[in-house]
Amino acid sequence: MAMAKPVLSLLVHLHAALLFLPDPAGVAVYNSLTIANSKNVVVAGVRSVDSELFHVVVLQCHGVTVRGVTVEAPADSPNTDGIHLHMSSHVSVYDARISTGDDCISVGPGNSHLWIERVACGPGHGISIGSLGKQQGMEVEAVQNVTVKTTWFTGTMNGLRIKTWGGSKRGFVTGVTFADSTMSGVDNPIIIDQNYCPDSSGCPGAGRSSSIRISDVRYVGIRGSSATLVAVNFDCSRSNPCSGISLQDVALTYQNRAAAKSYCRNVQGTTLGLVLPPSCL
Ligand SMILES: *[C@@H]1O[C@H](CO)[C@@H](O)[C@H](O)[C@H]1NC(C)=O
């Protein structure tokens, strides 16, 4: 990142020693606040401004509550994820306000039993599960039992996203509920991207189908406007198609003016209630 600005959050200094812990996953270095190898931790009321890399990281923890965190960074600051969860379980995030240049919240591999509720995101790249399937030193990259409830996305690149790289890395994502979400001018409100390749070239598994299996993902009560024509995009793996995807009470328009579209590839699922754009499941 070109302009590394000083971090203003006071708490960051208290945790400075944690920044340089040996970290096999390579995610703890140069983040503003890292909680690592801990259990039963509460982080409340922290404000992080212009972090060099990720703002808040929860790494290899059990039982962490992150409450009332505010994150601020420019829309064009790369790798400045707001809150990144990694190899952790029983983590809850409540009442976060995140404006940043990368994912507002990212859920990396090895996470389970997460509860994320009341998050305002924008600008930013949305709330993402993944990316998974890039070699990160784990035998199997798994994410399970995640609830993301009551979220607001304003002018973000994505809303609710699951992303995996192509290639043979084994893993799965299962038991995810995305409920009660409002989108305002979001490029990709609902997206599963199993051909994730952020710079469109030079990606490790580019062109190969992903070995990450995605199943049992529910979208309930998702409304608002897409900034692009395709509001619901399920681009799943040829070798491991998505299964058990469900859409219930979804109402997304194209720029508040026109009907949006859905895109489906290698995906099986069901719909319930009113679903707009009409589903291709
Ligand atoms: C899923 O995670 C939540 C915590 O977010 C937990 O309360 C619940 O028991 C978990 N469900 C299962 C089936 O493990």
The ligand as a Tripos MOL2 file, in Angstrom:
@<TRIPOS>MOLECULE
LIG
   14    14     1     0     0
SMALL
NO_CHARGES

@<TRIPOS>ATOM
      1 C1        -23.9240  -22.2330   15.5360 C.3       1 LIG1
      2 O1        -23.2320  -21.1700   16.1200 O.3       1 LIG1
      3 C2        -23.9360  -20.5180   17.1700 C.3       1 LIG1
      4 C3        -23.0830  -19.3670   17.6300 C.3       1 LIG1
      5 O2        -23.0530  -18.4130   16.6520 O.3       1 LIG1
      6 C4        -24.2200  -21.4860   18.2740 C.3       1 LIG1
      7 O3        -24.9790  -20.8410   19.2770 O.3       1 LIG1
      8 C5        -24.9840  -22.6780   17.7270 C.3       1 LIG1
      9 O4        -25.1390  -23.6380   18.7290 O.3       1 LIG1
     10 C6        -24.2370  -23.2860   16.5590 C.3       1 LIG1
     11 N1        -25.0440  -24.3310   15.9370 N.am      1 LIG1
     12 C7        -24.5850  -25.5570   15.7110 C.2       1 LIG1
     13 C8        -25.5340  -26.4970   15.0430 C.3       1 LIG1
     14 O5        -23.4550  -25.9150   16.0280 O.2       1 LIG1
@<TRIPOS>BOND
     1     1     2 1
     2     1    10 1
     3     2     3 1
     4     3     4 1
     5     3     6 1
     6     4     5 1
     7     6     7 1
     8     6     8 1
     9     8     9 1
    10     8    10 1
    11    10    11 1
    12    11    12 1
    13    12    13 1
    14    12    14 2
@<TRIPOS>SUBSTRUCTURE
     1 LIG1         1 GROUP 0 **** ****
